[in-house]
Amino acid sequence: MKYADRTNFMKASEIRELLKLTEDPDIISFGGGMPSPKSFPVKFVKKIVKKVLDEHGPQALQYGPTEGLTPLREVLIKRMEKTRNIKCNLNQIIITTGSQQVLDLFSKIMINPGDYIVVECPTYVGALTAFNSYQPNYISIKMDKNGMNTDELEEKLKANKDKPIKFIYTIPTFQNPEGVSLSPERRKHLLEIAETYDIPILEDEAYSELLYSGKPPSSLKSMDKSDKVIYTHTLSKVLSPGFRLGWVVGNEEVIRKIAIAKQGADLCTNMFVQFIAKEYIESGLIDKQIPKIRRMYKRKRNIMLNALEKHFPEGSSWTKPNGGMFIWVTLPEKINTKDMFPDAVKAKVAFVHGAAFCPDGSGQNTMRLNFSNTDDDKIEEGIKRLAEIIKERLK
Ligand SMILES: Cc1ncc(COP(=O)(O)O)c(C=O)c1O
């Protein structure tokens, strides 16, 4: 077959490939980015399903508007204003098939082959998978404990002024994979840069509800005075990833373009689950469930942090996230985490090697550990196994 040129840029996500190796139920996997199945409100959903079928059966089983179910958009608008201080009207929001679809559709309307986009280094692998189909070049900006280094961003934008830079993709709150958040100063700086250089920001807040103490940082969207931010969020981390429900907020023009792109992709998002989600949010069940999820994940994070402290060798360091699902570990330079993966699988423990998240190929001695989807009593054992492999390799 004569495949399109773009398929040369479409690489299978390394994570998905690696995780196939870890389907063995005896493996303690810190690899995937999945919520705990214990976070799913199965009992409530069962009741809501009946209510939806009783009250809206035919409509819930029908095609729906590409923009999404209006009552769901209305409850999301209300909730976003309450939780993230984001204001928008019905013409500025579209329901999508997961926030993953936003990454694809926004790329579709923005990127010509050879254009440049700015990403954090490391960044969410699934975003790179979505972007790659549209053949962009990447400008990678290093992360530290305060998120993306905005001084480096400014320098690189200055140096590449003549290049077509289409957008800046950022996960500023409890980032995947590092778990860190962009500091308030850098949030301001990033918005100033976007305005000065006239470059839109795609803000992905997939993890902002998973907060473990204090207040979450303000969303970039709520601070945006010059209409530079396109905002995406999801119900995957606080309700169900199987529902595949996300959304995107932007000005009416960009939302119209995304709607047209979505028509070509899937006509509309699953109406049945949109009805269920609307009931779940409107009835306040979501606000009862989220504190429980936060408590569970905070406990798991603490177990993992304590285990790292106890078992990992000197010369290793890791992030101490106040939210999200991940800890990012940096090991002594001598260790290549990709090379060590087969040893880990043999020892029945899994992680994702850090270079998978870095479009510039850096991060050889780093790894991402997920803490949300491992039983409490297995976390320390998994960390101990990893530590033994690392210590062996350091000899
Ligand atoms: C940062 C980030 N954005 C987007 C997604 C996509 O999530 P979904 O399509 O389930 O909303 C994920 C999933 O892990 C993620 O980590």
The ligand as an SDF file (V2000), in Angstrom:
LIG
                    3D

 16 16  0  0  0  0  0  0  0  0999 V2000
   -2.0300   15.5430   30.3450 C   0  0  0  0  0  0  0  0  0  0  0  0
   -3.0890   14.7150   29.7130 C   0  0  0  0  0  0  0  0  0  0  0  0
   -3.9080   15.2680   28.8110 N   0  0  0  0  0  0  0  0  0  0  0  0
   -4.8680   14.5610   28.2120 C   0  0  0  0  0  0  0  0  0  0  0  0
   -5.0540   13.2280   28.4970 C   0  0  0  0  0  0  0  0  0  0  0  0
   -6.1250   12.4810   27.7530 C   0  0  0  0  0  0  0  0  0  0  0  0
   -7.1300   12.1020   28.5950 O   0  0  0  0  0  0  0  0  0  0  0  0
   -8.6200   11.8060   28.1240 P   0  0  0  0  0  0  0  0  0  0  0  0
   -8.6330   11.7020   26.6410 O   0  0  0  0  0  0  0  0  0  0  0  0
   -8.9800   10.5380   28.7910 O   0  0  0  0  0  0  0  0  0  0  0  0
   -9.4180   12.9800   28.5810 O   0  0  0  0  0  0  0  0  0  0  0  0
   -4.2340   12.5930   29.4280 C   0  0  0  0  0  0  0  0  0  0  0  0
   -4.4050   11.1670   29.7300 C   0  0  0  0  0  0  0  0  0  0  0  0
   -3.6670   10.5500   30.4360 O   0  0  0  0  0  0  0  0  0  0  0  0
   -3.2260   13.3560   30.0590 C   0  0  0  0  0  0  0  0  0  0  0  0
   -2.3900   12.8250   30.9490 O   0  0  0  0  0  0  0  0  0  0  0  0
  1  2  1  0
  2  3  1  0
  2 15  2  0
  3  4  2  0
  4  5  1  0
  5  6  1  0
  5 12  2  0
  6  7  1  0
  7  8  1  0
  8  9  2  0
  8 10  1  0
  8 11  1  0
 12 13  1  0
 12 15  1  0
 13 14  2  0
 15 16  1  0
M  END
$$$$
